[in-house]
Amino acid sequence: MDKIALGPKTLLYPMPTVLVGANVGGKPNYMTAAWCGMACMAPPMISVAISHVRHTLKGIEENKTFSINVPPVRELVKTDYVGITPGARVDKSKVFESFYGKLKTAPMVKECSVSLECKLFNTMDCGSHVLAVGEIMETYVDKPVVAGGAPDIKKVDPIIYSDGRYYRIGDFVADAYSAGKAYMKE
Ligand SMILES: Cc1cc2nc3c(=O)[nH]c(=O)nc-3n(C[C@H](O)[C@H](O)[C@H](O)COP(=O)(O)O)c2cc1C
C-alpha cells in the first residue's frame, strides 16, 4: 500500500478562515478560526473549536451569543492580525467595523460579506479546545455578492486555510448532487 501513516493529525482539506466575534466585557472582540464547520440543518447550526485560553471564548460564555464572519481576501491582513493578537492583551475592538443584529450582543464584521449571528446551543470540552455549537439565528449578506438569490462564492472571495498558508477559491468543476449521475449510467 502506497500510504504513509502520519499519526493522529487534524488534517482536513480545505479549511475555512472565519472571524469569530463575541462581546467581552461589553466590547467587540474578534479571533480567526479555521476549525469551523456546519453542525445541523434544522435548526441551522455551526460549530467552532476554540482553545480554552482565547479571550473570545470568555465573551461567548458571558453572553451565550457569537458570530461567524467570512472575510474576503482583501481583508486578509486584518484577518491574520486578529489571529495572532490576543484580545486579553490588545484591544481589537476597532480593527473591524462592528454591527449588531437581533441578538444585540453578537458583534459582526461589516467588512465581511457573509455574517452568521448565533445563539450558543451547547459547548463540549474536547481537551485543548472547546467545541462551541451555535444556532444560526440570522444571516447577513452584502447585496453586491448576491446573484440569483444566493451569495456567489467568487464574489464572497473567502480565504482558504491550509498548512499555515492562505489560498483563494479555485475553478468551478461540476454541479453537486448531479455529477454522480454519470456513474449511475455506467
Ligand atoms: C489562520 C488561523 C486559524 C486559527 N484557527 C483557530 C481555531 O480554529 N481555534 C482557535 O482556538 N484558535 C485559532 N487561531 C488562533 C486564534 O485566532 C488566536 O490565538 C487569537 O489571537 C485569539 O484571539 P483572542 O484571544 O482575542 O480570542 C487561528 C489563528 C489563525 C491565524
The ligand as a Gaussian input file, in Angstrom:
#p B3LYP/6-31G(d) Opt

LIG

0 1
 C       -5.385000      31.049000      10.280000
 C       -5.645000      30.924000      11.746000
 C       -6.564000      29.973000      12.186000
 C       -6.834000      29.844000      13.554000
 N       -7.759000      28.918000      13.961000
 C       -8.063000      28.819000      15.273000
 C       -9.097000      27.936000      15.695000
 O       -9.767000      27.272000      14.895000
 N       -9.324000      27.846000      17.025000
 C       -8.617000      28.564000      17.959000
 O       -8.868000      28.444000      19.149000
 N       -7.657000      29.443000      17.565000
 C       -7.387000      29.602000      16.255000
 N       -6.445000      30.501000      15.848000
 C       -5.727000      31.303000      16.848000
 C       -6.528000      32.496000      17.373000
 O       -7.181000      33.200000      16.338000
 C       -5.571000      33.463000      18.101000
 O       -4.995000      32.801000      19.204000
 C       -6.237000      34.758000      18.514000
 O       -5.218000      35.671000      18.851000
 C       -7.202000      34.596000      19.665000
 O       -7.738000      35.825000      19.973000
 P       -8.495000      36.134000      21.341000
 O       -7.582000      35.671000      22.468000
 O       -8.683000      37.619000      21.313000
 O       -9.756000      35.363000      21.318000
 C       -6.167000      30.672000      14.499000
 C       -5.262000      31.635000      14.037000
 C       -5.000000      31.761000      12.685000
 C       -4.031000      32.817000      12.211000

